[in-house]
Amino acid sequence: MAADKTVSKLFVKRILQLIVSVGGFAYIFYKIPLASVAENWSLGMAPWVLATLVAATLIMVIQANRWKGLSVQGPEIPFKTYYAYTAMGYFFNNLLPTGFGGDAVKSLAFGKKFNQTSQSISAVFLARIQGLLAMFLCFFIALPFALSKAEIPFIYTLIMTIALLVCMVIVILCLFSDKIPVPAFILNKLTFIPKMQKSLSIYRQYKKQVVLSSLDSLWLQLLTLFMAFAYFKAVGQSIDISILVVFTSITTIVSMLPISLNGIGVREGVQVALFTGILGIPAPIVLSAGLLGYIPLLFQAIQGAIVLIISKK
């Protein structure tokens, strides 16, 4: 009975998220006709789109390398295996209604196959947090320069500051999770917690791997920012780098809120609110640039689909 209620609540939540995503898209295209958006697309944007596909591939390579570096225990596993599971994660990220769905699938599948589930989940989770911290680093470095060029409402800085503090607390809790007492009634229900505590706290002994994975996270963030730059260049729009860094980071954080399917519909609305509302860039141009972001996502998801087809048996 309890399981049925949980499934029902989850179903209702997904329906509401679907409504938000579809409603968000419907509203934005009601305000901004698709025809005016498509006018900004041409064959001339092909080199920039190709550049984003190259960047998307490099991102997957670095993510796989970061995951491999954080896998500090167990057998030596080839890099191509980490890349394959990374691709599979992108496939499920585009199917499951959260930005973390693919992380869960790939870490669980990898862990079960190689009998190191707790370490696999811990490595992927720590890598995701490191990625966010790298984004915050870029954001706060760029913020003073962006504020000198545009009037950015303080609420955005406040949101990013709170999100940064939350990430820092999570990192500390991860590295020192074995020092945190867990009530017995929780351990009785969630028996995997001690294994996770051990897997996370062990990274205190592997400072080099943590530092190297942090550098990988920084490279990933720079590639992500390059892709955002390329989207706007593809539609003939140049934007100050500091403002692009700040606005892209804000969009990422707001899109992570669990109110829609993978941020779809919300992401586009935030982009228009920032780039059009603050900078005055025409909304059709902003939306045409933002929609190009689905091309590399599809490219990554296709690689994951190929992995699943090849490894079907």
C-alpha positions in Angstrom: 0.0 0.0 0.0 2.8 2.4 0.9 4.6 1.5 -2.3 1.4 2.3 -4.3 1.1 5.7 -2.7 4.8 6.5 -3.4 4.3 5.5 -7.1 1.1 7.6 -7.3 2.8 10.7 -5.8 5.7 10.2 -8.2 3.4 9.9 -11.1 1.5 13.1 -10.1 4.8 14.9 -9.7 6.0 13.9 -13.2 2.7 15.0 -14.7 3.0 18.4 -13.0 6.6 18.7 -14.3 5.4 17.8 -17.8 2.7 20.5 -17.6 5.3 23.1 -16.5 7.6 22.1 -19.4 4.9 22.0 -22.1 3.2 25.1 -20.7 6.6 27.0 -20.6 7.3 26.2 -24.2 3.7 27.0 -25.3 3.8 30.4 -23.5 7.2 31.4 -24.8 6.3 30.4 -28.4 3.0 32.3 -28.0 5.0 35.4 -27.1 7.8 34.7 -29.6 6.5 33.1 -32.9 8.6 30.2 -34.1 8.9 31.8 -37.5 10.7 34.8 -36.0 13.0 32.4 -34.2 13.8 30.3 -37.4 14.7 33.4 -39.3 18.0 33.5 -37.3 19.0 30.0 -38.4 21.0 29.5 -41.6 23.7 27.4 -43.2 26.2 29.9 -42.0 25.9 28.7 -38.5 27.1 25.2 -39.4 30.8 25.8 -38.4 29.7 27.0 -34.9 27.3 24.1 -34.5 30.1 21.7 -35.5 32.3 23.3 -32.9 29.7 22.6 -30.3 29.6 19.0 -31.3 33.4 18.8 -30.9 33.1 20.5 -27.5 30.3 18.1 -26.5 32.5 15.1 -27.3 35.5 16.6 -25.4 33.1 17.1 -22.4 32.2 13.4 -22.5 35.9 12.4 -22.7 36.8 14.6 -19.7 33.8 13.4 -17.7 34.9 9.8 -18.3 38.4 10.6 -17.4 37.3 12.3 -14.2 35.1 9.3 -13.3 38.0 6.9 -13.9 40.3 9.1 -11.8 37.8 9.0 -8.8 37.5 5.2 -9.1 40.3 4.7 -6.6 39.4 1.1 -5.6 38.6 -2.1 -7.4 39.9 -3.5 -10.7 41.5 -1.5 -13.4 38.8 -0.7 -15.9 39.5 0.6 -19.5 38.8 4.2 -20.3 36.5 3.2 -23.1 34.2 1.6 -20.6 33.9 4.8 -18.6 33.2 6.7 -21.8 30.5 4.2 -22.8 28.7 4.5 -19.5 29.0 8.2 -19.7 27.3 8.2 -23.1 24.6 5.9 -21.6 24.1 8.5 -18.9 23.4 11.2 -21.4 20.9 9.0 -23.1 18.9 8.5 -19.9 19.3 12.2 -18.9 17.2 13.0 -21.9 14.5 10.4 -21.0 14.3 10.7 -17.2 12.6 13.8 -15.7 15.6 15.1 -13.8 19.0 16.4 -14.7 20.5 13.7 -12.5 18.6 10.7 -13.8 21.4 9.6 -16.2 23.9 9.9 -13.4 21.9 7.5 -11.3 21.4 5.0 -14.1 25.0 4.9 -15.3 26.5 4.7 -11.8 24.2 1.9 -10.7 24.6 0.0 -13.9 28.4 0.4 -13.8 28.5 -0.5 -10.1 26.5 -3.7 -10.5 28.5 -4.8 -13.5 31.9 -4.4 -11.8 30.7 -5.1 -8.2 31.5 -1.6 -6.8 28.1 0.1 -6.6 28.8 2.3 -3.6 32.1 3.6 -5.1 30.6 4.2 -8.5 27.7 6.2 -7.0 30.1 8.1 -4.7 32.5 9.0 -7.6 29.7 10.2 -9.9 28.1 12.2 -7.1 31.3 13.9 -6.0 32.1 14.7 -9.7 28.8 16.4 -10.1 29.3 18.5 -7.0 32.8 19.4 -8.2 31.3 20.5 -11.5 29.0 22.8 -9.7 31.8 24.3 -7.7 33.8 25.0 -10.8 30.8 26.8 -12.2 30.5 28.9 -9.1 34.2 29.8 -9.3 33.7 31.1 -12.8 30.6 32.9 -11.8 32.1 34.8 -8.9 35.2 35.7 -10.9 33.1 37.1 -13.8 30.5 38.8 -11.6 32.4 42.1 -10.8 33.1 42.6 -14.5 29.5 41.8 -15.5 28.1 44.2 -12.9 30.2 47.0 -14.4 28.5 46.4 -17.7 24.9 45.6 -16.8 22.5 46.1 -14.0 22.0 42.6 -12.7 19.3 42.3 -10.0 20.7 41.3 -6.6 18.3 38.4 -6.3 20.4 36.4 -8.8 23.6 36.9 -6.9 21.8 35.9 -3.7 20.5 32.7 -5.3 24.0 31.8 -6.6 25.5 32.5 -3.2 23.1 30.3 -1.4 23.6 27.5 -3.9 27.3 27.8 -3.5 27.1 27.5 0.3 24.8 24.4 -0.1 27.4 22.8 -2.4 30.2 23.5 0.0 28.3 21.9 2.9 27.6 18.9 0.7 31.3 18.4 -0.1 32.2 18.6 3.6 29.5 16.2 4.5 30.7 13.8 1.8 34.4 13.8 2.8 33.6 13.5 6.5 30.4 11.4 6.2 32.0 8.7 8.4 32.2 11.1 11.3 28.4 11.8 11.2 26.3 9.5 13.4 23.2 8.1 11.7 20.2 7.1 13.9 19.6 3.4 14.1 16.1 3.6 12.7 17.4 5.2 9.5 20.2 2.6 9.2 17.6 -0.2 9.5 15.7 1.2 6.6 18.6 2.4 4.5 21.2 -0.3 4.9 23.4 1.1 2.1 24.3 4.2 4.1 27.4 2.8 5.9 28.9 1.7 2.5 28.3 5.1 1.0 29.9 6.8 4.1 32.9 4.6 3.7 33.1 5.2 -0.1 32.9 9.0 0.3 35.2 9.4 3.2 37.9 7.4 1.6 38.6 10.4 -0.7 40.3 12.1 2.2 43.2 9.6 1.5 43.3 10.4 -2.2 43.9 14.2 -2.3 45.7 14.0 -5.6 42.8 12.3 -7.4 40.4 14.9 -5.9 42.5 17.8 -7.1 42.9 16.3 -10.6 39.2 15.7 -10.8 38.6 19.3 -9.7 40.8 20.5 -12.6 38.8 18.3 -15.0 35.7 20.0 -13.7 37.1 23.4 -14.5 37.9 22.3 -18.0 34.4 21.0 -18.4 33.0 24.4 -17.3 35.2 26.3 -19.7 34.0 24.0 -22.6 30.4 24.5 -21.5 30.9 28.3 -21.6 32.5 28.0 -25.0 29.4 26.2 -26.2 27.1 29.0 -24.9 29.4 31.5 -26.7 29.1 29.4 -29.9 25.3 29.3 -29.8 25.1 33.1 -29.9 27.8 33.5 -32.5 25.9 31.0 -34.7 23.0 33.4 -34.8 25.2 36.4 -35.4 25.2 37.8 -31.8 28.3 38.7 -29.8 28.0 38.9 -26.0 30.5 40.1 -23.4 32.3 37.0 -21.9 31.8 38.0 -18.3 28.0 38.5 -18.8 27.8 35.3 -20.7 29.5 33.4 -17.8 27.1 35.0 -15.2 23.9 34.5 -17.2 24.8 30.9 -18.2 25.5 30.0 -14.6 22.3 31.5 -13.4 20.3 29.6 -16.1 22.0 26.3 -15.1 21.1 26.7 -11.4 17.4 27.7 -12.0 17.0 24.9 -14.6 18.0 22.4 -11.9 15.0 23.2 -9.8 12.7 20.1 -9.9 9.7 21.9 -11.3 10.0 20.8 -14.9 11.4 17.9 -17.1 15.1 18.5 -17.2 14.6 22.3 -17.1 12.8 22.2 -20.5 10.6 25.3 -20.8 12.1 26.9 -17.7 15.6 27.2 -19.2 14.3 29.1 -22.3 12.2 31.4 -20.1 15.2 32.3 -17.9 17.4 32.9 -20.9 14.9 35.3 -22.4 14.4 37.0 -19.1 18.2 37.6 -18.7 19.5 38.3 -22.1 16.4 40.2 -23.4 15.2 41.7 -20.1 18.6 42.9 -19.0 20.7 43.2 -22.1 17.9 44.1 -24.5 18.8 41.4 -27.1 15.8 40.6 -29.2 13.9 37.6 -27.8 13.8 35.7 -31.1 17.6 35.8 -31.3 18.0 34.7 -27.6 15.6 31.8 -28.2 17.1 30.8 -31.5 20.5 30.6 -29.8 19.2 28.7 -26.8 17.4 26.1 -28.9 20.7 25.2 -30.6 21.7 23.7 -27.3 19.5 20.7 -28.0 21.7 19.7 -31.0 24.8 18.6 -28.9 22.4 17.1 -26.3 20.9 15.0 -29.0 24.4 14.1 -30.4 25.4 12.9 -26.9 22.2 11.0 -26.4 22.6 9.2 -29.8 26.0 8.0 -28.6 24.3 6.5 -25.5 21.7 4.8 -27.7 24.4 3.2 -29.8 26.1 1.9 -26.6 22.8 0.4 -25.4 22.2 -1.2 -28.8 25.7 -2.7 -29.0 25.6 -4.0 -25.4 22.0 -5.1 -25.5 22.7 -8.7 -24.6 
